[in-house]
Amino acid sequence: MTDPIADFLTRIRNAVKAGHKVVEIPASNTKKEITRILHEKGYILSYKFMEEGPQGSIKIALKYHPETKRSAIKDLKRVSTPGLRRYAGVDTMPSVLNGLGVAIVSTSKGLMTDKEARLQNVGGEVLCYVY
């Protein structure tokens, strides 16, 4: 696997389209941080880190609207890839859907959203868009 973050996003995207309630993904520190951000921003219901096997895994409970059964996640897009890294400074930090979505950025102070990066005055690699 050349791009584990793209695999992470694709597994969530596929589970949402299939209407699954839970998705299990192989764990890494970056994936754990992305999961934490998704939970903080209300895109997923809950998550649990499983320490089984050499790598461990992440169980994510997806969030759906109770009446319409629509997912809280409309789309996940990978921005920076191993073949073409995308970096943004504080002044060029992207705003997803005019602030309605979230851009997850890898900075020198750790993974954070685009809004947090602007507040802390740091730039970094734009990993993905979530809306």
ChimeraX attribute file (.defattr): number of C-alpha atoms within 10 A of each C-alpha:
attribute: neighborCount
match mode: 1-to-1
recipient: residues
	/A:1	6
	/A:2	9
	/A:3	10
	/A:4	15
	/A:5	19
	/A:6	19
	/A:7	15
	/A:8	17
	/A:9	20
	/A:10	15
	/A:11	15
	/A:12	21
	/A:13	17
	/A:14	12
	/A:15	16
	/A:16	22
	/A:17	12
	/A:18	9
	/A:19	14
	/A:20	14
	/A:21	14
	/A:22	17
	/A:23	16
	/A:24	18
	/A:25	18
	/A:26	16
	/A:27	19
	/A:28	15
	/A:29	8
	/A:30	14
	/A:31	18
	/A:32	17
	/A:33	16
	/A:34	23
	/A:35	22
	/A:36	17
	/A:37	18
	/A:38	20
	/A:39	18
	/A:40	12
	/A:41	13
	/A:42	13
	/A:43	19
	/A:44	21
	/A:45	16
	/A:46	17
	/A:47	19
	/A:48	13
	/A:49	16
	/A:50	15
	/A:51	11
	/A:52	8
	/A:53	7
	/A:54	7
	/A:55	10
	/A:56	13
	/A:57	19
	/A:58	19
	/A:59	17
	/A:60	20
	/A:61	17
	/A:62	22
	/A:63	21
	/A:64	19
	/A:65	9
	/A:66	8
	/A:67	6
	/A:68	7
	/A:69	10
	/A:70	14
	/A:71	18
	/A:72	16
	/A:73	19
	/A:74	13
	/A:75	14
	/A:76	18
	/A:77	15
	/A:78	17
	/A:79	17
	/A:80	17
	/A:81	16
	/A:82	10
	/A:83	8
	/A:84	8
	/A:85	11
	/A:86	14
	/A:87	17
	/A:88	16
	/A:89	15
	/A:90	16
	/A:91	10
	/A:92	10
	/A:93	20
	/A:94	19
	/A:95	14
	/A:96	14
	/A:97	12
	/A:98	8
	/A:99	12
	/A:100	9
	/A:101	19
	/A:102	23
	/A:103	26
	/A:104	27
	/A:105	28
	/A:106	23
	/A:107	17
	/A:108	10
	/A:109	11
	/A:110	11
	/A:111	21
	/A:112	21
	/A:113	21
	/A:114	27
	/A:115	18
	/A:116	13
	/A:117	23
	/A:118	16
	/A:119	9
	/A:120	11
	/A:121	11
	/A:122	19
	/A:123	21
	/A:124	22
	/A:125	20
	/A:126	26
	/A:127	21
	/A:128	22
	/A:129	21
	/A:130	20
	/A:131	16
